[in-house]
Amino acid sequence: MKYSLFLLLFYSLLASAQTSIKATFVDSRPFKADTIIAIDNFESLYYISNNTFHKKYQGKDINYANVQLGNLTSANTFNPLKINLFYKDFNTVVILDNRLAEIFRIDFNTKQPYKNVSLISTGFDNNIWIFNQDLLQLELYDYKTNITKAAAMPIQSKVLDLKSNYNYCWLLTEDYLYTYTYTGSLLSKIKNEGFTAMGTVNEILILKKDNQLYFLGNGLSQFQSIILPELLIKQFLVTNQTLYIYDRETLKQFHLKID
C-alpha cells in the first residue's frame, strides 16, 4: 500500500513538473533599438541604440554615452539607483544613478590585483558579480573597497550568461547552470541541455533554447516550456508576470501566470 502511494505521489509530481506554462498575448508595438535592457514596474524602458544607453519614461528620453570607452557591451538595471554599464574592450564598469549621471567608475586595468572581466551583474549594496576571465571564476567584488568578497571554484566550460538579484546569482555555461547565494556559496548545479540565455524575475528563471522559452522555479530542477505563438525571439525580458519578446522591430507583451 505504501509503495502504491509512493508511486502515485511520484508520478503526480513528475506530471506537475512537466506541465507547460501558457503565455497570453497582451500587446504589440513597433520599436527600434540595438538591444533592449529592461522594462521596470513603472514601464520605464531601458535600451541601447547607436552605442548610447537610454532611459525612456513618462514621455521623456534621457541618455548616457561615452565614446572614449568604446562599445557598450552590456547594461544592468536591477538597481535603478546604481545602473551598471560594462565596456568590455576597456575593462571598465560605469555606475549611473536614476538620472543617468555617472556616480562611480571602475577601471579594472588600474586595480591590484588586475582583473580581466568578461561579464558583470548587480549584487547587493556596493557589490557587483564579475566573471574573471583569466582565473575562470565568478567573483563577488566590492567596488568601493576594491575587495573580492567571494570567489567560486574555476569554471571549465564556456560562460554564456550571468544574472543576479540581491539574493542569488546564476551563471550559465555550455555545460551547467550554476546557482550561488548572495555570499558566493554554490547552491545548485544543473546540466545545461542547450540553453543559451536567461532572464530572471524574483527567484525564477526564464531560459532560451533555440527559439523556445522555458521556466524554472526557485529550488526546482525541472524545466517547463512556455507556450507561445510562432515568433522570432531575438531578446526576451521578464517583469513580474509580464514577458516581453523583441525581434528587433516589434516588442510583444505577454502575461505569464506564475503561481
C-alpha positions in Angstrom: 0.0 0.0 0.0 2.8 2.4 0.9 4.6 1.5 -2.3 1.5 2.3 -4.3 1.1 5.7 -2.6 4.7 6.5 -3.3 4.3 5.7 -7.0 1.2 7.8 -7.1 2.9 10.8 -5.5 6.0 10.4 -7.7 4.0 10.4 -10.9 1.9 13.3 -9.7 5.0 15.4 -9.0 6.5 14.3 -12.4 3.4 15.3 -14.3 3.2 18.6 -12.4 6.9 19.4 -13.2 6.3 18.8 -16.9 3.3 21.0 -17.2 3.7 23.8 -19.7 3.0 27.5 -18.8 0.8 29.4 -21.2 1.7 33.0 -22.2 -1.3 35.1 -23.0 -0.8 37.8 -25.6 -1.4 41.4 -24.3 0.0 44.0 -26.7 2.5 44.7 -29.5 4.2 47.8 -30.6 6.9 48.8 -33.1 10.3 49.6 -31.6 13.8 50.0 -32.9 16.9 49.6 -30.8 20.1 47.6 -30.9 19.4 46.0 -27.5 16.5 46.3 -25.0 17.9 46.0 -21.5 14.8 46.2 -19.2 11.3 47.4 -18.6 10.6 48.2 -14.9 7.4 48.2 -12.9 6.7 51.8 -13.9 7.1 50.9 -17.6 10.4 52.8 -17.9 12.2 51.3 -20.9 16.0 50.9 -20.9 17.7 50.2 -24.1 20.9 50.7 -26.1 20.9 52.4 -29.5 24.0 53.5 -31.5 26.2 52.8 -28.5 24.2 55.1 -26.3 22.3 54.0 -23.2 18.7 55.3 -23.0 16.0 55.5 -20.3 12.6 56.3 -21.8 9.8 57.1 -19.2 6.8 59.4 -18.9 7.3 60.8 -22.4 11.0 61.6 -21.7 14.1 60.0 -23.1 17.4 60.6 -21.3 20.7 59.0 -22.3 24.3 58.4 -21.5 27.1 57.9 -24.0 30.9 57.6 -23.5 32.7 57.2 -26.8 36.1 57.1 -25.0 35.3 53.7 -23.6 34.4 52.1 -26.9 31.4 49.8 -27.4 28.9 49.4 -24.7 28.9 45.6 -24.1 26.1 45.3 -21.6 23.9 47.1 -19.0 22.2 46.0 -15.8 19.3 48.0 -14.3 18.2 45.7 -11.5 19.0 48.5 -9.0 17.8 51.6 -10.9 19.8 53.9 -8.5 23.0 52.1 -9.3 22.8 51.1 -13.0 25.9 49.2 -14.3 27.3 49.8 -17.8 30.1 47.4 -18.9 32.6 48.4 -21.5 34.5 45.1 -22.1 37.1 46.5 -24.6 38.3 48.9 -21.9 37.7 46.5 -19.0 35.6 49.2 -17.3 32.3 49.5 -15.5 30.4 52.8 -15.1 27.8 53.2 -12.3 24.9 55.6 -13.1 22.1 57.0 -10.9 18.5 57.0 -11.9 19.0 60.2 -14.0 21.9 58.5 -15.8 24.5 60.7 -14.2 27.9 59.0 -13.6 28.5 58.4 -9.9 31.4 55.8 -10.0 33.8 54.3 -12.4 35.7 51.0 -12.1 38.7 50.7 -14.3 39.9 47.1 -13.7 43.1 47.9 -15.7 44.3 50.0 -12.8 43.2 47.7 -9.9 45.6 45.4 -8.0 45.3 42.6 -8.4 44.4 43.0 -12.1 41.1 41.6 -13.2 40.3 40.7 -16.8 36.5 40.8 -16.7 34.2 39.3 -19.4 30.7 39.5 -17.7 29.2 41.6 -14.9 25.9 41.7 -12.9 24.5 43.6 -10.0 25.0 42.5 -6.4 23.8 43.9 -3.1 25.0 47.2 -1.7 28.3 48.2 -3.4 29.0 44.8 -4.8 28.9 43.5 -8.4 29.3 40.0 -9.7 32.1 39.7 -12.2 33.5 36.8 -14.2 37.3 36.9 -14.1 38.3 35.5 -17.5 41.9 34.9 -16.5 41.1 32.9 -13.4 37.9 31.4 -15.0 36.0 32.1 -11.8 32.9 34.0 -10.6 33.7 36.7 -8.0 31.7 39.0 -5.8 33.5 42.3 -5.9 33.1 45.4 -3.7 34.0 48.3 -5.9 34.1 50.9 -3.1 36.8 49.0 -1.1 38.4 47.1 -4.0 37.9 43.8 -2.1 36.9 40.5 -3.6 34.4 39.2 -1.0 33.9 35.7 -2.5 35.3 33.6 -5.3 33.8 30.5 -6.8 35.7 27.4 -8.0 37.1 27.8 -11.5 34.6 27.1 -14.4 35.9 24.8 -17.1 33.3 25.3 -19.8 32.4 28.4 -21.8 30.4 31.0 -19.9 27.2 32.2 -21.8 25.3 34.4 -19.4 25.3 35.9 -15.9 22.2 37.2 -14.0 21.6 38.1 -10.3 19.5 39.8 -7.8 20.1 40.7 -4.1 19.7 37.0 -3.0 21.1 34.9 -5.8 23.5 34.8 -8.8 23.0 32.5 -11.8 25.9 31.5 -14.1 25.0 29.8 -17.4 27.8 27.9 -19.1 27.7 25.5 -22.0 27.8 22.5 -19.6 25.9 23.6 -16.5 23.6 26.2 -14.9 25.1 27.2 -11.5 23.1 29.0 -8.7 25.0 30.8 -6.0 23.8 32.5 -2.8 24.5 36.2 -2.3 27.6 35.3 -0.3 29.0 33.2 -3.2 28.2 29.7 -1.9 27.2 27.2 -4.6 23.6 26.3 -4.1 22.9 24.1 -7.2 24.4 22.8 -10.4 22.1 21.6 -13.2 23.1 20.1 -16.5 22.6 22.5 -19.4 20.6 20.8 -22.2 21.1 23.5 -24.8 20.1 26.8 -23.1 21.9 29.9 -24.4 20.5 32.8 -22.5 18.4 33.6 -19.4 16.2 36.2 -17.7 15.1 36.5 -14.1 12.1 37.6 -12.1 12.3 37.4 -8.3 13.9 33.9 -7.8 12.5 32.5 -11.1 14.5 31.9 -14.3 13.3 32.1 -17.9 15.8 30.4 -20.2 16.1 30.3 -24.0 16.8 27.2 -26.1 16.8 27.6 -29.9 13.6 29.6 -30.4 11.7 28.4 -27.3 11.5 29.7 -23.7 11.4 27.6 -20.6 10.5 28.3 -17.0 12.5 27.2 -13.9 11.0 27.8 -10.5 13.1 28.5 -7.3 14.6 25.4 -5.9 13.4 23.2 -8.8 15.4 21.3 -11.5 12.6 20.5 -13.9 12.1 23.0 -16.8 8.6 23.8 -18.0 8.1 25.0 -21.6 6.3 28.3 -22.1 3.5 28.0 -24.8 3.9 30.9 -27.2 2.7 31.6 -30.8 5.2 31.0 -33.5 7.5 34.1 -33.5 11.2 35.1 -33.7 12.8 35.5 -30.3 15.9 37.8 -30.5 15.6 39.0 -27.0 13.3 38.4 -24.0 12.7 40.3 -20.7 10.6 39.5 -17.7 9.0 42.0 -15.3 6.8 40.4 -12.5 4.5 38.2 -14.6 4.9 40.1 -17.8 7.1 38.6 -20.6 8.4 40.8 -23.3 9.8 39.4 -26.6 11.7 41.5 -29.0 12.6 40.7 -32.7 14.5 44.0 -33.4 11.4 45.5 -35.0 8.5 44.7 -32.7 8.1 44.5 -28.9 5.5 42.0 -27.9 4.0 41.7 -24.4 2.6 38.5 -22.8 1.1 37.7 -19.5 2.6 34.7 -17.6 0.5 33.0 -14.9 3.2 32.1 -12.4 1.9 30.7 -9.1 
